[in-house]
C-alpha cells in the first residue's frame, strides 16, 4: 500500500533523485587486476580480483552488459539470504516474497520474479545451480563472508550456457586460495544473530579454504522465524603455474516459519501480523553441492577448464495461501549431476590484431520427485501429486573473437542444445516422453568499435531458448503434439565511456522477443503451464560510477523496461498488447561513500521501483512501488578489527509484495526500519 511519503512525493521523482546520486550504496573501486580494456564493456561495484581474465570459459570477451559486485561489498552486508546482494547491481529486479525459505529472488531484462518464467542461469563457482524449475534455492548455501565477487551477464549473446539462460546468467564466486582468518558476528533488529567464519591456508602447492556460518532471526512479521547453517570446504592443488585441480563441498540446512499473506486491510493496519491459519506453515530445506575443478594452461595461447558436479535438494514446505484455501505440503527431491568444459586457443595471426577461438559444452542429468498433499495443520488428508521424472540437457558451442585492427572486435558464436527425459505420474501409473524439442539452434554475434581512448561502441544479437519445466517438459495427454521450444531473440547496442580509472559510464538499449512463451501454473496439481504467446521486452539502462575526490565516491543506475504480450494464445485474444504482470517500468539504485577519516567511512544507499501490473489482464490495479534508503557506518578500530552500524530502510518506507489469487489481493509486507551492529576480525 502507498505510504504518506509516496502520496506527497511521486516515486518517480524520488527515483530520479536517487539515480543522480543523492542516495548511496557500497564502496566503489576499480578491479584489482584490470583486464585489457578493449575486451569488455563491463561495470563494477566494489573491488573485484580477476585472477585469470583470459581463461577458457571466461566472460571477459563478452560484448554485452556484464556487471560485477565486489567481494568487499558482499562481505560487509547484512542480509537474510544471498539473493538480496544481487539486487545491488544495476537493472536487477528483486522480488521479496518474505515467506520463510521461499524468501525471494532476482531477475532482469523485463522478466519478473514470480517463478512462472525463470530466465536466469545461476552458477556458484561456475557450477550450474538452478533447480529443475529454474528457481535458485542453492544460492541459500552461500553466505556473504565467503563471497569473492558476483558476476551478472545480461542478454542473449553469451554462448556458454543454454538451459535457463533465457535472459542471461549470474555467477557467484567464492573465496579460493590465500592465507587468512576472517570472522564476523552480528546482532540487530527482530532478534537477529549471525556468526560467520571464513578461513584459508595456502602452503606451497596446496590451498584449503573453509566457511562455517549461522544466522537466526525472529523476522519482521509474526511467525517469521528463520534459522540457517552452512558449511563449505575448498581444497585445491596447484603443482605448477599452469595446472590447478580442486574439490569444493557445501552442505546446508535451513528452517523457517511462514507468516503468510494478508488482506489489503490487514496489511494497512497491522503489517507485521500473521494469520491464525498460518500458524503451522513453514519449510525445511537441506542441500548439498560437490564439484571437481580442473584448469590447465599449457602455454600462453592455450587454456582448458573443466568441472564436474553433483548436487542434492530436499525441500519440505507447508503453506496455506488464504483462509479459503487448503494447506498444502509441497515436497521436492532433486539430484543433479553434470560436467562443463571449455577450450580456448589464441594463435598469433599476422593478418589480424588478435584472434581467439573457443569451444565448449556441458551436460546435466536430473532425477526429480515432486509430491503434493492437502493437509490440515500438517496432517495429510489427500495426495494431489506424485511425480517422478528425469531430464538430461546438453549443449555445445563455438565462439571466435576476431580483431582485424586494435579498434574493431567481431565475435560470432553458435550454440546448439538438446533436451531428453522421461516422466511418470505415480498416482495414475501413466508415463510420458519428453517433448521432441529437436536441436535448438542459437546463433549469436557481437561487435565493438573503439573510436577513441576510453570509448567503446558495441552491439550484439543472439538467440536463447525456454523449454517446459517440471511436468511441462513432457508430452502428457491430452496434448498430442510436441511443444516446441520458445525462441528468444534479443539485441543490445550501447556505449561505454571510461576516460580514466575514476569514471565509468555505460548506456545500453535492448530488446528481447519470444515466440510461444510459456509460464508455469504455480498452484496446478499437475504442474502444467499456460501459453503466454509471443512477447516483447525492451529497455534502456544507464549506469555511472565516479571517484569524485580522494574521500568521495558515487554511483547511480537507472533502468527503464517494458514487457508486453505481443500475440497472445488464441484462447486469450484480449491479452494482446497487455503489460506482463509484476514488471515495474523503472528501477533505480544509487550510492555515495564518504571517507570521513582514515578510519571512518559513511555510506548512504538507495534503491526503488515504480508500481507493476498485478495481472496480465491489467485490470486489478498496480502495486509494488517503493523507495528505500539505507545508512552504513564502518569504523576501523585497528588493523584487524572493524565495527559497523547498518540501518536499513532508514525512512521506514512501506514496501510489499502483492499478488492476485483470483478473488482478492494478497499482501506480504516487507521489513520496516531495522538496525544491525557487527564486529569483524581479520588476520
Secondary structure, DSSP 8 states (H G I E B T S, - for coil): ---HHHHHS-HHHHHHHIIIIIS--S-----SS---GGG---EEES----S-TTSTT-STT--SEEEEEEHHHHHH---SSTHHHHTTSTTEEEEEEEETTEEEEEEETT--SSSSS--EEEEETTEE---TTS--GGGGG--GGGEEEEEEEESS---S--TT-SSEEEEEEE--SS-EEEEEEEEETTTEEEEEEEEEEEETTEEEEEEEEEEEE--SSTT--EEEEEEEEEEEEEEETTEEEEEEEEEEEEEEE----B-HHHHHH-TT---GGGTT-EEEEEEEEEEEEEEEEEETTEEEEEEEEEEEEEEEEEE--STTS-EEEEEEEEEEEEEEEEEEE----TTSSEEEEEEEEEEEEEEEEEEEEEEETTEEEEEEEEEEEEEEEEEEEEEEEEEEETTEEEEEEEEEEEEEEEEEETTTTEEEEB-----EEEEEEEEEEEEETTEEEEEEEEEEEE---GGGGB--TT--S----EEEEEEEEEEEEEEETTEEEEEEEEEEEEEEEEEE-TT-SS--EEEEEEEEEEEEEEEEEEE-SSSEEEEEEEEEEEEEEEE--GGGGGGTT-B-TT--SEEEEEEEEEE-SSSEEEEEEEEEE--EESSTT--S-EE--EEEEEEEEEEE-SSSEEEEEEEESTT----EEEEE-SSSEEEEE---SEEEEEEEEE-
